[in-house]
Amino acid sequence: MAWDSTRGAVVPGRGVKEVLKVDRRVKVVMLLLLIQGVAGSLVISRELPSSAAPGENITIVLVISGSPSGGVIIRESLPPGWRVVGSEPAGYFSPGEALIKWVFPGGPPERIAYTLAVPRNARGEYTINGSWVTLAGEGEVPPSLLRVEQRRAVEQGISRGAAALALAGGALLLYLLGRRRR
């Protein structure tokens, strides 16, 4: 007795070799289940500051977990006018599309870090979106919100005040040294 998958029943007279053969429909279903498992095994999250100042450089880190078999392409869509200053590992930046992407034929690293230059005229909230594609499927990197705002006057005043104090202290020192020589 043997199982005949085409009939969905046990039939007499089939040998072990024939029993072990898997019909084409079962192969397709198994392949689809494998693909879904591989596509679902890649998870990418984004780490970035909650806010930035106009003209500032910020670093964004993509944290990658899971290991898809084969290659992966990771894309990040940036706000228009923002530019990539650097990336580790190196990526491909397309300023016209405000897009940076990485291609990893043998699988992705655990982390990708890239630095963006925030435009001097940027104000408000901006969204950074991402996606990934493998031979087995595709997915989204959850969107991240970044607030761009002018730094508070107190923060700017402290640095200006420290510089003024240093200049005043230096001037006083020069004055005192000048009086000693007389």
Backbone bond lengths (Angstrom), bond angles and torsions (degrees), N, CA, C in turn:
res aa  C-N    CA-C-N  psi(-1)  N-CA   C-N-CA  omega(-1)  CA-C   N-CA-C  phi
1 M - - - 1.444 - - 1.530 109.26 -
2 A 1.313 115.60 143.86 1.470 120.61 179.07 1.521 108.61 -149.78
3 W 1.322 114.39 159.24 1.465 121.23 178.86 1.511 109.37 -87.12
4 D 1.315 117.09 127.66 1.459 122.79 175.80 1.520 107.09 -106.97
5 S 1.329 115.54 107.49 1.468 118.93 -175.77 1.524 112.28 -70.54
6 T 1.311 117.89 -24.54 1.466 119.19 178.60 1.517 111.04 -71.04
7 R 1.335 116.13 -31.20 1.462 120.34 179.01 1.531 111.82 -96.21
8 G 1.346 115.71 -19.26 1.461 119.02 -177.14 1.506 111.77 69.48
9 A 1.363 115.67 34.44 1.459 118.94 -176.89 1.518 109.86 -151.26
10 V 1.331 115.30 165.44 1.452 121.60 175.02 1.526 107.40 -85.50
11 V 1.332 115.69 131.09 1.461 120.15 -179.28 1.530 109.33 -128.49
12 P 1.322 117.51 145.56 1.472 120.12 179.44 1.525 111.37 -79.21
13 G 1.348 115.79 154.65 1.444 120.31 168.87 1.522 117.02 91.02
14 R 1.314 120.81 2.66 1.470 120.29 179.07 1.519 109.29 -96.35
15 G 1.320 117.08 141.34 1.459 122.18 -179.19 1.529 111.84 -84.75
16 V 1.340 114.95 174.94 1.474 121.65 -178.40 1.524 111.14 -61.53
17 K 1.342 116.97 -42.33 1.470 119.60 -179.64 1.528 110.79 -58.22
18 E 1.294 116.67 -43.01 1.454 120.20 -178.99 1.519 111.72 -69.14
19 V 1.332 116.81 -32.78 1.458 120.48 178.83 1.528 110.04 -66.80
20 L 1.351 116.36 -38.72 1.463 120.59 -176.70 1.523 113.35 -75.23
21 K 1.326 116.14 -16.50 1.466 118.68 177.03 1.526 108.82 -67.14
22 V 1.305 115.74 138.46 1.462 120.26 178.79 1.517 107.30 -108.45
23 D 1.311 116.08 130.12 1.460 117.17 -178.25 1.536 110.84 -71.74
24 R 1.310 115.70 163.58 1.459 123.19 -172.83 1.533 112.63 -58.84
25 R 1.335 117.89 -38.49 1.462 120.39 -179.43 1.528 111.44 -63.65
26 V 1.320 116.90 -41.24 1.465 120.85 179.37 1.525 109.63 -65.14
27 K 1.342 117.32 -40.57 1.468 120.93 177.83 1.524 110.75 -59.61
28 V 1.312 117.68 -43.57 1.462 121.86 -179.85 1.530 110.62 -63.09
29 V 1.328 116.65 -44.78 1.466 120.56 179.03 1.519 110.09 -62.61
30 M 1.339 117.59 -44.12 1.464 121.12 179.39 1.525 110.45 -62.11
31 L 1.331 116.96 -41.70 1.461 121.09 178.52 1.525 111.00 -62.89
32 L 1.317 117.61 -43.22 1.460 120.86 178.77 1.529 111.62 -63.12
33 L 1.324 116.71 -40.86 1.464 120.11 177.11 1.519 110.93 -63.86
34 L 1.324 117.02 -40.13 1.463 121.25 178.05 1.528 110.21 -64.03
35 I 1.320 117.16 -45.03 1.467 121.08 179.78 1.514 110.56 -61.55
36 Q 1.308 118.30 -44.63 1.462 120.72 179.32 1.519 110.95 -61.88
37 G 1.329 117.05 -38.99 1.463 120.89 178.69 1.512 111.49 -65.54
38 V 1.341 117.93 -41.96 1.461 121.43 179.89 1.519 110.30 -68.81
39 A 1.328 118.27 -44.01 1.460 121.25 -178.23 1.521 110.63 -63.98
40 G 1.326 116.97 -36.13 1.454 119.98 -177.88 1.512 113.14 -80.31
41 S 1.347 118.36 -6.81 1.454 119.94 -175.19 1.526 112.90 -86.12
42 L 1.305 120.37 -7.58 1.458 123.17 -179.70 1.526 109.44 -98.39
43 V 1.326 116.31 125.71 1.461 121.85 177.83 1.519 107.64 -130.22
44 I 1.337 116.19 129.05 1.463 121.04 179.62 1.521 108.07 -125.06
45 S 1.321 116.11 129.83 1.464 121.53 174.74 1.528 108.72 -121.69
46 R 1.320 115.65 161.57 1.471 121.94 -175.44 1.523 109.51 -121.13
47 E 1.334 116.20 132.50 1.459 122.18 174.75 1.525 107.96 -113.48
48 L 1.338 116.70 128.22 1.457 121.18 178.93 1.521 109.20 -155.90
49 P 1.327 117.01 160.51 1.470 118.40 177.60 1.526 109.88 -66.50
50 S 1.325 116.67 157.11 1.468 119.68 -179.68 1.521 111.66 -78.46
51 S 1.348 116.04 -22.43 1.469 118.73 179.52 1.519 110.14 -147.91
52 A 1.315 114.78 162.24 1.466 122.34 178.67 1.517 108.40 -148.92
53 A 1.316 115.92 161.79 1.460 121.54 177.26 1.529 109.04 -100.97
54 P 1.326 117.39 151.06 1.468 119.80 175.52 1.530 110.07 -57.30
55 G 1.337 116.12 137.49 1.453 121.23 179.39 1.525 114.06 83.98
56 E 1.310 118.09 -4.39 1.462 122.76 -177.52 1.525 110.73 -86.35
57 N 1.335 117.37 153.35 1.457 122.26 171.51 1.525 108.20 -97.63
58 I 1.330 116.19 135.77 1.472 120.39 177.68 1.524 108.88 -125.38
59 T 1.322 115.89 149.54 1.462 121.30 178.04 1.526 109.10 -107.92
60 I 1.319 114.91 132.81 1.461 122.86 178.25 1.518 107.38 -116.48
61 V 1.334 116.37 136.15 1.462 121.31 -179.70 1.528 108.83 -119.31
62 L 1.326 115.68 128.48 1.462 121.71 172.23 1.523 107.18 -97.85
63 V 1.327 116.32 124.73 1.462 122.08 179.35 1.525 106.99 -104.77
64 I 1.329 115.78 123.05 1.460 121.83 -172.55 1.526 109.29 -113.99
65 S 1.324 115.62 127.56 1.463 119.77 175.40 1.521 108.62 -128.41
66 G 1.299 115.44 153.78 1.456 120.55 -174.56 1.516 108.83 96.01
67 S 1.293 115.82 161.58 1.459 118.87 -178.56 1.515 110.39 -140.05
68 P 1.314 116.72 93.06 1.459 118.70 177.80 1.526 109.93 -70.30
69 S 1.320 116.23 145.99 1.459 117.88 175.22 1.519 107.24 -78.06
70 G 1.292 116.43 133.28 1.455 120.96 -179.10 1.511 111.58 91.44
71 G 1.312 115.58 -166.43 1.447 121.68 -174.40 1.507 114.76 -84.37
72 V 1.332 113.67 169.27 1.461 120.49 177.85 1.532 108.58 -146.71
73 I 1.321 115.17 145.77 1.466 122.52 173.10 1.525 106.33 -116.42
74 I 1.328 116.23 128.15 1.464 121.76 178.97 1.516 107.83 -116.34
75 R 1.349 116.10 131.29 1.471 121.57 -179.06 1.516 109.80 -124.69
76 E 1.338 115.36 141.41 1.458 121.87 174.02 1.528 107.71 -124.59
77 S 1.327 116.47 126.18 1.464 122.03 176.93 1.524 108.07 -95.33
78 L 1.312 115.59 124.06 1.459 121.83 -175.05 1.520 110.45 -104.45
79 P 1.330 117.30 159.31 1.466 119.01 174.47 1.536 110.14 -62.71
80 P 1.320 117.99 143.63 1.467 121.13 179.69 1.528 111.24 -57.19
81 G 1.336 115.86 137.93 1.459 121.17 178.29 1.519 113.99 90.33
82 W 1.323 117.92 -11.73 1.457 120.83 177.91 1.528 107.62 -83.92
83 R 1.332 116.48 148.76 1.458 117.51 -179.00 1.518 110.73 -130.67
84 V 1.326 114.25 150.27 1.458 121.65 179.63 1.523 108.18 -85.06
85 V 1.338 116.28 126.21 1.460 122.56 179.50 1.527 110.21 -91.97
86 G 1.330 116.87 -34.45 1.458 121.01 179.76 1.510 111.18 -166.86
87 S 1.345 115.53 165.10 1.458 120.81 -178.79 1.522 109.04 -155.38
88 E 1.329 115.56 138.90 1.467 121.06 176.43 1.514 108.69 -133.85
89 P 1.310 121.22 111.75 1.455 126.49 -1.33 1.533 111.46 -70.63
90 A 1.311 114.99 167.41 1.463 120.58 -177.20 1.528 110.91 -60.18
91 G 1.329 115.30 140.88 1.459 121.52 177.74 1.521 109.57 -123.23
92 Y 1.317 115.64 -179.08 1.462 122.41 178.14 1.520 107.86 -109.62
93 F 1.346 116.81 118.24 1.460 121.18 -178.25 1.514 109.69 -105.18
94 S 1.322 115.88 129.62 1.449 122.24 177.61 1.531 107.95 -116.19
95 P 1.367 118.00 96.05 1.463 120.43 -175.41 1.523 113.67 -59.76
96 G 1.322 117.60 -37.09 1.457 120.81 -178.78 1.527 112.54 -62.58
97 E 1.328 116.28 -31.13 1.463 121.18 -179.81 1.524 112.08 -100.16
98 A 1.343 117.54 -4.37 1.469 122.38 -174.61 1.519 109.58 50.99
99 L 1.336 115.47 53.79 1.457 122.28 -173.65 1.524 109.38 -137.23
100 I 1.334 116.44 135.50 1.460 121.29 169.62 1.518 106.88 -121.67
101 K 1.346 115.84 139.77 1.464 118.40 179.99 1.520 110.02 -141.94
102 W 1.324 113.57 154.33 1.447 122.43 178.09 1.512 107.73 -126.16
103 V 1.335 116.43 142.19 1.460 122.16 177.90 1.523 106.94 -120.46
104 F 1.324 116.12 122.41 1.461 122.08 -179.45 1.530 108.59 -123.23
105 P 1.344 117.75 94.96 1.460 120.04 -177.94 1.525 113.65 -62.22
106 G 1.336 118.20 -31.01 1.458 120.78 -177.34 1.508 114.28 -101.48
107 G 1.318 117.86 9.68 1.468 121.28 -177.76 1.525 110.34 111.57
108 P 1.332 117.40 153.96 1.465 121.15 -173.62 1.534 112.78 -82.33
109 P 1.350 116.48 159.84 1.461 120.13 171.37 1.531 109.05 -76.12
110 E 1.321 117.09 176.84 1.461 120.61 179.34 1.517 112.28 -77.30
111 R 1.343 117.68 -25.84 1.469 121.64 -177.82 1.521 110.10 -142.83
112 I 1.321 114.76 144.73 1.462 122.33 171.57 1.525 105.36 -128.27
113 A 1.322 117.04 129.21 1.468 120.69 177.11 1.517 108.62 -119.42
114 Y 1.323 115.84 133.06 1.463 119.04 174.61 1.524 109.38 -138.37
115 T 1.335 114.68 150.81 1.462 121.32 -177.01 1.519 109.43 -113.11
116 L 1.334 115.47 132.28 1.462 122.53 179.56 1.518 110.48 -111.90
117 A 1.318 116.01 143.97 1.465 121.90 171.18 1.525 107.48 -95.88
118 V 1.329 115.85 118.13 1.462 121.20 178.34 1.535 107.24 -78.04
119 P 1.332 119.08 126.81 1.465 120.48 179.87 1.537 111.92 -58.36
120 R 1.315 117.03 146.91 1.473 122.01 -179.03 1.531 112.22 -63.85
121 N 1.326 116.98 -26.16 1.468 119.70 -178.62 1.532 112.60 -95.91
122 A 1.335 117.36 8.07 1.475 120.67 -178.39 1.530 110.18 -75.03
123 R 1.327 115.87 135.17 1.465 123.49 174.93 1.523 107.41 -149.54
124 G 1.307 117.59 144.00 1.464 120.87 175.93 1.512 112.11 106.23
125 E 1.337 116.22 -158.01 1.455 122.39 -177.03 1.525 109.88 -107.70
126 Y 1.307 115.59 137.87 1.459 122.45 -178.91 1.524 109.27 -128.20
127 T 1.325 115.93 146.13 1.464 121.79 179.92 1.518 109.67 -111.23
128 I 1.325 114.90 137.09 1.460 121.45 173.87 1.525 106.34 -113.87
129 N 1.326 115.55 124.79 1.463 122.49 -178.69 1.518 109.66 -114.00
130 G 1.319 116.18 157.14 1.452 119.68 177.66 1.507 111.71 -149.37
131 S 1.320 115.12 164.69 1.462 120.95 177.20 1.523 108.85 -154.11
132 W 1.322 115.42 165.59 1.458 120.91 176.65 1.524 109.27 -141.39
133 V 1.334 114.53 154.22 1.458 121.36 -179.39 1.527 108.55 -137.99
134 T 1.327 116.24 134.21 1.459 121.80 171.32 1.520 107.30 -125.58
135 L 1.320 116.22 176.86 1.462 118.84 175.12 1.516 111.14 -65.01
136 A 1.334 115.84 -24.10 1.454 120.90 -175.76 1.524 113.97 -91.15
137 G 1.313 118.33 -16.79 1.459 119.27 -177.80 1.516 111.54 167.42
138 E 1.303 115.17 -165.87 1.460 120.49 -178.55 1.514 109.75 -146.54
139 G 1.329 115.49 164.64 1.450 120.06 179.97 1.512 111.26 -159.52
140 E 1.306 115.37 174.96 1.461 122.14 -177.79 1.530 110.34 -111.73
141 V 1.322 115.42 145.65 1.455 121.09 167.68 1.525 104.13 -91.19
142 P 1.325 118.64 126.26 1.478 119.14 -177.43 1.530 111.42 -54.24
143 P 1.337 118.22 137.99 1.465 121.32 -178.58 1.535 111.27 -63.69
144 S 1.322 115.46 149.07 1.466 122.19 177.78 1.519 109.16 -123.27
145 L 1.318 115.12 141.56 1.462 121.98 -179.61 1.524 109.14 -103.97
146 L 1.332 116.25 134.52 1.456 122.26 178.10 1.519 108.52 -127.69
147 R 1.317 116.23 125.79 1.468 121.49 178.62 1.527 108.78 -94.35
148 V 1.337 116.06 128.10 1.460 121.27 176.54 1.517 106.98 -110.07
149 E 1.331 114.75 121.16 1.466 119.67 -178.10 1.521 109.59 -145.69
150 Q 1.303 114.43 150.36 1.462 120.22 176.30 1.522 107.52 -63.60
151 R 1.322 117.07 137.12 1.463 120.00 178.58 1.520 109.41 -64.49
152 R 1.318 115.23 148.23 1.462 120.06 -178.40 1.517 111.15 -61.15
153 A 1.317 115.71 149.93 1.462 121.77 -178.92 1.523 111.34 -61.11
154 V 1.330 117.45 -31.88 1.460 120.09 179.71 1.522 109.91 -62.61
155 E 1.361 117.51 -45.06 1.460 120.68 178.85 1.516 110.60 -61.57
156 Q 1.340 116.85 -43.05 1.455 120.40 179.19 1.524 110.31 -68.78
157 G 1.334 117.34 -38.08 1.462 121.71 -179.00 1.512 112.12 -64.69
158 I 1.329 117.82 -36.47 1.462 120.29 179.55 1.519 109.79 -63.63
159 S 1.313 117.60 -46.50 1.463 118.96 -178.69 1.530 110.66 -67.86
160 R 1.313 118.36 -38.60 1.471 120.61 177.15 1.521 110.40 -66.81
161 G 1.342 116.17 -40.75 1.458 120.45 -179.95 1.520 111.40 -64.43
162 A 1.330 117.57 -40.45 1.462 121.35 178.27 1.517 110.55 -63.55
163 A 1.319 117.06 -40.64 1.467 120.47 178.71 1.532 110.49 -65.50
164 A 1.328 116.68 -42.00 1.465 120.01 179.54 1.522 110.83 -64.71
165 L 1.327 116.41 -39.97 1.461 120.96 178.82 1.521 110.57 -64.03
166 A 1.319 116.64 -42.23 1.459 120.14 178.21 1.515 111.29 -62.88
167 L 1.335 116.94 -42.17 1.465 120.30 177.37 1.524 111.20 -64.11
168 A 1.324 116.82 -42.97 1.468 120.64 -179.91 1.523 110.14 -64.58
169 G 1.330 117.14 -41.61 1.463 121.00 178.42 1.512 111.23 -63.38
170 G 1.312 116.22 -41.44 1.465 120.74 177.85 1.521 111.40 -64.56
171 A 1.330 117.10 -41.41 1.465 121.28 178.89 1.523 110.28 -64.35
172 L 1.332 117.54 -41.76 1.459 121.55 178.74 1.517 110.44 -63.25
173 L 1.338 116.89 -42.44 1.452 120.96 178.77 1.523 110.65 -61.60
174 L 1.330 117.43 -44.00 1.462 121.17 177.91 1.527 110.77 -62.76
175 Y 1.315 116.63 -39.75 1.471 121.06 179.73 1.532 109.57 -62.60
176 L 1.337 116.63 -47.11 1.455 121.19 -178.35 1.546 111.29 -65.71
177 L 1.291 117.16 -39.97 1.472 120.36 177.55 1.525 110.71 -65.21
178 G 1.309 116.44 -37.88 1.469 121.51 177.89 1.516 111.80 -64.67
179 R 1.328 119.15 -36.93 1.461 122.83 -179.97 1.521 111.09 -70.65
180 R 1.323 117.64 -32.57 1.462 120.73 -178.65 1.511 111.40 -66.72
181 R 1.275 117.54 -33.88 1.474 121.79 -176.56 1.517 111.68 -71.21
182 R 1.284 118.98 -20.33 1.464 121.24 -175.76 1.458 111.80 -76.13
